[in-house]
């Protein structure tokens, strides 16, 4: 493939064009674009290519190999290394397709094997305690936080999906809500009566107190009247988690995992849980079969040990 002679970019400029492509063409989520931006700019800084045009030598096999060695030396986890290498591979494929480079500068690098770990779930009792801990918070945050946790555990949404919900996305009459997942794919999920009740309570009073502009469509707001951020939600859950069990590292994703685990434990078909979670492949959802089995085993062993002690 010939090189486009009009395309003499620095590596940093190529990264900017690739990020625009992810947003405009691939319709990647803001979270994904931010992660790619962070990883690729880290690579740019490491190579030292901030300004001088390189043409066909935007990056070389040797540069990428050296960077991979650097990641290993920095003792990044296998998952983090795999993500950073994937971002470079995506950039390389993009530059090759746009004729910015004469070859794929990452095709010789294999992604590290990621150690498979089962998602962490907590018991139904702990979930209930976590939700009830919101009663210790003053209004309007008490109602907001209760609605957030009830909705997350009722639907198993990803954090970005949950916080991205707008007023028009909730149909209270049919008890469903619309969310947008990976690749901006629309998904309709049902919500049960308990979650609907607390959502309506929050929207009726607490959200009005937080609202600063009538043009704000986000359901869940922070104290400035803006859409609640991932960081704000994460800190909120960690605070409630530490209230019920300081030794249990509970995160927003813990509730998503717990939702799926408890659904399967309760007999829900794997296809239903797959649809609720927004997984493209059922194999991604099947891991929760193992989590549910492990969870049941732990509950059995705990109960069995109590029986043994009473005997």
MOQUI-V210836 format. One record per residue. N is the residue number from 1. SS is DSSP state (H for helix, E for strand, - for the rest). PHI is phi as a letter, one per 20 degrees, with the letter a starting at -180 (999 if undefined). D_CENTER is the distance of its C-alpha to the mean C-alpha in Angstrom with 2 decimals. Layout:
N:SS:PHI:D_CENTER ; N:SS:PHI:D_CENTER
This chain:
1:-:999:37.39 ; 2:-:f:39.03 ; 3:-:e:37.34 ; 4:-:f:37.10 ; 5:-:f:39.60 ; 6:-:e:38.34 ; 7:-:d:34.90 ; 8:-:d:35.53 ; 9:-:d:32.28 ; 10:-:f:31.14 ; 11:H:f:28.02 ; 12:H:f:26.30 ; 13:H:f:27.45 ; 14:H:f:26.24 ; 15:H:f:22.72 ; 16:H:g:22.96 ; 17:H:f:24.19 ; 18:H:f:21.44 ; 19:H:f:18.75 ; 20:H:f:20.86 ; 21:H:f:20.93 ; 22:H:f:17.15 ; 23:H:f:17.15 ; 24:H:e:20.46 ; 25:-:d:20.76 ; 26:-:f:17.52 ; 27:-:l:15.87 ; 28:-:f:12.62 ; 29:-:f:10.04 ; 30:H:g:10.86 ; 31:H:f:7.76 ; 32:H:f:8.82 ; 33:H:f:12.36 ; 34:H:f:12.11 ; 35:H:f:10.95 ; 36:H:f:13.79 ; 37:H:f:16.11 ; 38:H:f:15.84 ; 39:H:f:16.41 ; 40:H:f:19.17 ; 41:H:f:20.96 ; 42:H:f:21.11 ; 43:H:f:22.85 ; 44:H:g:25.11 ; 45:H:f:26.20 ; 46:H:f:26.94 ; 47:H:f:29.11 ; 48:-:n:30.86 ; 49:-:e:30.82 ; 50:-:d:30.37 ; 51:-:b:33.42 ; 52:-:f:35.86 ; 53:-:f:35.69 ; 54:-:d:35.37 ; 55:H:l:35.80 ; 56:H:f:35.40 ; 57:H:d:34.45 ; 58:-:g:31.19 ; 59:-:b:30.10 ; 60:-:c:31.89 ; 61:H:g:31.30 ; 62:H:f:32.71 ; 63:H:f:30.35 ; 64:H:f:27.26 ; 65:H:f:28.84 ; 66:H:f:29.64 ; 67:H:f:26.14 ; 68:H:f:24.80 ; 69:H:f:27.53 ; 70:H:f:26.52 ; 71:H:f:22.93 ; 72:H:f:24.58 ; 73:H:f:27.04 ; 74:-:f:24.40 ; 75:-:m:23.14 ; 76:-:f:19.49 ; 77:-:f:17.79 ; 78:H:f:18.03 ; 79:H:f:14.27 ; 80:H:f:14.37 ; 81:H:g:17.62 ; 82:H:f:16.40 ; 83:H:f:13.63 ; 84:H:f:16.33 ; 85:H:f:18.90 ; 86:H:f:16.88 ; 87:H:f:16.69 ; 88:H:f:20.44 ; 89:H:f:21.19 ; 90:H:f:19.57 ; 91:H:f:21.65 ; 92:H:f:24.70 ; 93:H:f:24.55 ; 94:H:f:24.26 ; 95:H:f:27.20 ; 96:H:f:29.22 ; 97:H:f:28.82 ; 98:-:e:29.84 ; 99:-:m:32.77 ; 100:-:e:31.80 ; 101:-:c:32.46 ; 102:-:e:35.01 ; 103:-:b:32.84 ; 104:-:e:29.37 ; 105:-:e:29.05 ; 106:-:c:26.30 ; 107:-:f:27.59 ; 108:-:e:29.27 ; 109:-:d:26.16 ; 110:-:e:24.39 ; 111:-:f:20.84 ; 112:-:f:21.13 ; 113:-:f:20.80 ; 114:-:e:17.66 ; 115:-:f:18.67 ; 116:-:f:17.38 ; 117:-:c:16.38 ; 118:-:f:16.10 ; 119:-:g:13.22 ; 120:-:e:14.66 ; 121:-:c:15.97 ; 122:-:d:18.42 ; 123:-:f:21.55 ; 124:H:g:22.22 ; 125:H:f:24.55 ; 126:H:f:22.05 ; 127:H:f:19.68 ; 128:H:f:22.81 ; 129:H:f:23.77 ; 130:H:f:20.45 ; 131:H:f:20.88 ; 132:H:f:24.55 ; 133:H:f:23.99 ; 134:H:f:23.16 ; 135:H:f:26.92 ; 136:H:e:27.57 ; 137:-:d:26.12 ; 138:-:f:28.35 ; 139:-:f:27.99 ; 140:-:e:26.41 ; 141:H:f:23.33 ; 142:H:f:24.38 ; 143:H:f:24.09 ; 144:H:f:20.85 ; 145:H:f:19.12 ; 146:H:f:20.74 ; 147:H:f:19.61 ; 148:H:f:15.94 ; 149:H:f:16.05 ; 150:H:f:18.30 ; 151:H:f:16.20 ; 152:H:f:12.96 ; 153:H:f:15.20 ; 154:H:f:17.22 ; 155:H:d:14.67 ; 156:-:m:11.68 ; 157:-:f:9.42 ; 158:-:f:5.67 ; 159:H:g:5.90 ; 160:H:f:6.31 ; 161:H:f:8.62 ; 162:H:f:10.40 ; 163:H:f:11.15 ; 164:-:e:12.11 ; 165:-:f:14.78 ; 166:E:d:18.30 ; 167:H:g:21.58 ; 168:H:f:22.71 ; 169:H:e:19.76 ; 170:E:d:21.18 ; 171:E:d:24.31 ; 172:-:f:25.92 ; 173:-:f:28.92 ; 174:-:e:27.20 ; 175:-:l:24.39 ; 176:E:c:21.53 ; 177:E:c:18.74 ; 178:E:d:17.26 ; 179:E:c:13.65 ; 180:E:c:12.27 ; 181:-:e:9.55 ; 182:H:f:9.08 ; 183:H:m:12.38 ; 184:H:m:13.08 ; 185:-:f:14.36 ; 186:E:f:15.88 ; 187:E:b:15.72 ; 188:E:d:18.14 ; 189:E:c:17.61 ; 190:E:f:20.36 ; 191:-:c:20.37 ; 192:-:e:23.09 ; 193:H:g:25.89 ; 194:H:f:24.76 ; 195:H:f:21.52 ; 196:H:f:23.63 ; 197:H:g:26.22 ; 198:H:f:24.04 ; 199:H:f:22.35 ; 200:H:f:25.90 ; 201:H:f:27.13 ; 202:H:f:24.52 ; 203:H:f:25.17 ; 204:H:f:28.88 ; 205:H:c:29.32 ; 206:H:f:26.61 ; 207:H:f:24.72 ; 208:H:f:28.15 ; 209:H:f:28.74 ; 210:H:e:25.56 ; 211:-:f:26.15 ; 212:-:d:27.79 ; 213:-:b:28.05 ; 214:-:f:28.84 ; 215:-:e:26.83 ; 216:-:f:23.50 ; 217:-:d:21.76 ; 218:E:f:18.52 ; 219:-:f:18.74 ; 220:-:e:17.25 ; 221:E:d:19.09 ; 222:-:e:19.58 ; 223:-:f:23.12 ; 224:-:e:23.76 ; 225:-:m:23.24 ; 226:-:d:20.19 ; 227:E:g:16.72 ; 228:-:f:14.98 ; 229:-:e:12.50 ; 230:H:g:9.25 ; 231:H:f:11.79 ; 232:H:f:14.28 ; 233:H:f:12.37 ; 234:H:f:11.43 ; 235:H:f:15.14 ; 236:H:f:16.32 ; 237:H:f:14.96 ; 238:H:f:16.20 ; 239:H:f:19.50 ; 240:H:f:19.98 ; 241:H:f:19.04 ; 242:H:f:21.69 ; 243:H:f:24.14 ; 244:H:e:24.12 ; 245:-:a:23.73 ; 246:-:g:23.60 ; 247:-:e:23.14 ; 248:-:d:19.98 ; 249:-:e:16.76 ; 250:-:e:14.73 ; 251:-:c:11.17 ; 252:H:g:9.13 ; 253:H:f:7.57 ; 254:H:f:11.32 ; 255:H:f:12.26 ; 256:H:f:10.20 ; 257:H:f:11.90 ; 258:H:f:15.07 ; 259:H:g:15.21 ; 260:H:f:15.23 ; 261:H:f:17.62 ; 262:H:f:19.93 ; 263:H:f:20.10 ; 264:H:f:21.26 ; 265:H:g:23.47 ; 266:-:e:25.00 ; 267:-:o:25.91 ; 268:-:f:23.47 ; 269:-:f:23.72 ; 270:H:f:20.97 ; 271:H:f:21.02 ; 272:H:f:20.36 ; 273:H:f:17.31 ; 274:H:g:16.08 ; 275:H:f:16.70 ; 276:H:f:15.05 ; 277:H:f:11.71 ; 278:-:m:12.05 ; 279:-:e:12.65 ; 280:-:f:15.15 ; 281:-:d:16.93 ; 282:H:f:18.32 ; 283:H:f:18.34 ; 284:H:f:14.59 ; 285:H:f:15.34 ; 286:H:f:18.57 ; 287:H:g:17.16 ; 288:H:f:17.12 ; 289:H:f:20.86 ; 290:H:f:21.23 ; 291:H:f:19.20 ; 292:H:f:21.36 ; 293:H:f:24.46 ; 294:H:f:23.74 ; 295:H:f:23.09 ; 296:H:f:26.36 ; 297:H:f:28.20 ; 298:H:f:27.25 ; 299:H:f:28.29 ; 300:H:f:31.49 ; 301:H:f:32.33 ; 302:H:f:31.86 ; 303:H:f:34.07 ; 304:H:f:36.52 ; 305:H:f:36.97 ; 306:H:f:37.78 ; 307:H:f:40.35 ; 308:H:f:41.82 ; 309:H:f:42.22 ; 310:H:f:44.00 ; 311:-:f:46.29
